[in-house]
Amino acid sequence: MNNQNMKTIFSGIQPSGDLTIGNYFGAIKNWLKLKDEYNCFFCIVDLHAITVKQEPKKLREKILEVLAIYLACGIDPNKSNLFIQSHVSTHAELSWILNCYTYMGELSRMTQYKEKSLKVGESIPVGLFTYPILMASDILLYNTDLVPVGSDQKQHLELARDIAERFNSLYSETFKIPEPYIVQNSSRIMSLQNPLKKMSKSDENENSYLKIMDDENSIKRKISRSITDSMGVISYNDDQPGIKNLINILISITGETPKEVEERFEGKGYGELKKELTSLLIDELSPIQKQVNEFMKNKDYLEEVYTKGKETAYIVSNKILRKVKRKIGFI
């Protein structure tokens, strides 16, 4: 699975809540294009999930569901390494060490911390403040060359690079400095109710996001209620963010360009765009949902996959951790 001549990619998704089509089109579907060209480590980042309160039974179920979704979408565990973050102790160990090489000011400038802490109030968990260090550990443990990132994660990758460079300057070359992997022709999927905001599984309005596991009726309802405008013209521009978002979802399925969609729907109404998009989404997601349900019935196979993934991830990551410990003076 790990070819020394290939570059390494690391990415992961939190198992908090239900995965959305934003996770699918923005991350998982793009991962499928990478499996033959890179050493891929795809993680279920459950340690990150507990920065906000989780119900234990539901969290366990969602961890397995995310793994099932990875597999159902076509990620082959024989070609990519699939593992659960909390199963590999090196992540937490390196995170503590890197805590001691990261500055308070750096963490306080993290945009996501500022946004999330506003919702929490005064009772802000320390983990919400320090989790970018855990994210840096996730990346640096695997000699990662490239990290697929959206615009909302670039700041965290920059922090990982800064920490790695700081450690390297103190103790000599230890960490590889990761670069962002920008997926070509990847569209950012926005909220169906507020298309100026990224689609999020934590949104309080369930009509604002489409889940990978949504049934046909839910897909029809949410697309039909999605925000558009009063212009009445299907055009791909920033003055019509709702229509632009629907087109972005559509081209994520069809592979068309926005211009081709505009030409195809010239003279047609928003209802026709929504009808076609609904049909395409159902056709895209139904086979995945069927596979997920099959995998969820086969817990033994899921255990086999994450156990194998844990073993490989530990072997690879522990090499870096041992080097770090030796350089800082641990026996």
Secondary structure, 3 states (H helix, E strand, C coil): CCCCCCEEEEEEECCCCCCEHHHHHHHHHHHCCCCCCEEEEEEECHHHHCCCCCCHHHHHHHHHHHHHHHHHCCCCCCCEEEEEHHHCCHHHHHHHHHHCCCCHHHHHCCHHHHHHHHHHCCCCCHHHHHHHHHHHHHHHCCCCCEEECCCCCHHHHHHHHHHHHHHHHHHCCCCCCCEEECCCCCCCCECCCCCCCECCCCCCCHHHCCECCCCHHHHHHHHHCCCCCCCCCCCCCCCCHHHHHHHHHHHHHHCCCHHHHHHHCCCCCHHHHHHHHHHHHHHHHHHHHHHHHHHHHCHHHHHHHHHHHHHHHHHHHHHHHHHHHHHHCCC
